[in-house]
Amino acid sequence: MNRKLVESLAQIILSLSDEERRWLEREIQKSSISTQVKDLKHRLKEFEAKYQMPSEHFHQRFQAGELGDSIDFFEWNTYYEMLSAAQSDAA
């Protein structure tokens, strides 16, 4: 860890106005959500390839009870819903 850099960044952050701090927090949150979205999309693509089905179609069928109780399906559904939530947070 570069202690001098961290101390300098801390001083800069402390010197920001409330408005600038809120903006910085929003930018950090956007970056975090963007990383999360990329990861979730990657995970969904793995399931889509494995089961040869788009996630949207899977989700509709899973919610309708047409696919059974495979642990993969519960995991896939969770990732799909997490992606939907992350994308609405980013909007």
C-alpha positions in Angstrom: 0.0 0.0 0.0 1.3 3.4 -0.9 0.7 5.3 2.4 1.5 8.7 1.0 -0.9 8.3 -1.9 -3.7 7.2 0.5 -3.0 10.1 2.8 -3.1 12.6 -0.1 -6.4 11.1 -1.3 -7.8 11.4 2.2 -6.8 15.0 2.4 -8.4 15.7 -1.1 -11.6 14.0 -0.1 -11.8 15.9 3.2 -11.4 19.1 1.3 -14.4 18.5 -0.9 -17.7 20.3 -0.4 -20.7 18.2 0.5 -22.0 18.4 -3.1 -18.6 17.2 -4.4 -18.6 14.3 -1.9 -22.1 13.3 -2.9 -21.0 13.3 -6.6 -17.9 11.3 -5.8 -20.0 8.7 -3.9 -22.4 8.4 -6.9 -19.5 7.9 -9.2 -18.0 5.2 -7.0 -21.4 3.5 -6.8 -21.8 3.6 -10.6 -18.4 2.0 -11.0 -19.3 -0.7 -8.5 -22.6 -1.4 -10.2 -20.9 -1.5 -13.6 -18.5 -4.1 -12.3 -21.3 -6.1 -10.8 -23.4 -6.0 -14.0 -20.4 -7.3 -16.1 -19.9 -10.1 -13.6 -23.6 -11.1 -13.6 -23.8 -10.9 -17.4 -20.8 -13.3 -17.6 -22.5 -15.7 -15.2 -25.8 -15.6 -17.2 -24.0 -16.3 -20.5 -22.5 -19.4 -18.9 -26.0 -20.7 -18.0 -27.3 -19.7 -21.4 -24.6 -21.6 -23.2 -25.1 -24.7 -20.9 -28.8 -24.8 -21.4 -29.1 -23.2 -24.8 -31.7 -20.7 -23.7 -31.7 -16.9 -23.3 -32.0 -15.8 -19.7 -35.2 -13.9 -20.4 -36.9 -17.0 -21.7 -35.5 -19.1 -18.9 -36.8 -16.6 -16.3 -40.3 -16.7 -17.7 -40.4 -20.5 -17.8 -38.8 -20.9 -14.3 -41.3 -18.4 -12.8 -44.1 -20.4 -14.4 -42.8 -23.6 -12.8 -42.0 -25.2 -16.1 -38.4 -26.2 -15.4 -38.2 -28.0 -12.1 -36.0 -27.5 -9.0 -32.5 -27.9 -10.2 -30.0 -25.9 -8.1 -28.6 -24.5 -11.4 -32.0 -23.0 -12.1 -32.3 -21.4 -8.7 -28.8 -20.0 -9.1 -29.5 -18.8 -12.6 -32.8 -17.2 -11.5 -31.0 -15.4 -8.7 -28.3 -14.0 -11.0 -31.0 -12.9 -13.4 -32.9 -11.1 -10.7 -29.7 -9.5 -9.3 -28.9 -8.2 -12.8 -32.3 -6.7 -13.2 -32.0 -5.0 -9.8 -28.5 -3.7 -10.6 -29.6 -2.3 -13.9 -32.5 -0.5 -12.4 -30.2 0.9 -9.7 -27.9 2.2 -12.4 -30.7 3.9 -14.3 
